[in-house]
Amino acid sequence: MISVNDFKTGLTIEVDNDIWQVLEFQHVKPGKGAAFVRSKLRNLRNGNIQEKTFRGGEKVSKAHIENRKMQYLYASGDAHAFMDTNSYEQIELTTDQIQHELKFIKENMEVHIITYDGEILGVDLPNNVELEVIETEPGIKGDTASGGSKPAKLETGHSVQVPFFINQGDVLVINTSDGKYVSRA
């Protein structure tokens, strides 16, 4: 058990038979009444984000999450195969389980699979990934002054808005949390 007064960003807890990750928290001590902790939590099973308030000093169960380094091998229909880089054990996840992450994962890429008591909760991506542009309109000389953007299709099939100077074949750094262009690699 852990006190809500000891919350840290990234901490995983078990509340209402679900696994939650603390995204934000704020200790509030009103002039009148008891202190409380206002928090923003993400459900690791379904990705929902919820704001929850706890009484000061309330105890919650800490969830022990295991991160396993795995390599993405291939997609076969609706199943996606991952292999543990140490034991060579393979697991399969469905497209529904990793819908958001598939925009940024390419074959042979190493990711972390999050598990809780043997239950696979999902894939933990790095903050940024490097992906190649496979399709975009060519940039026109002198078009950069306006600061506009154009769509570009990446090797994973994800489309992103990029500056005019980006061309087909360029490798880009993409933020995995919002799916936006960061820079050229």
Disulfide bonds with the S-S distance in Angstrom:
none
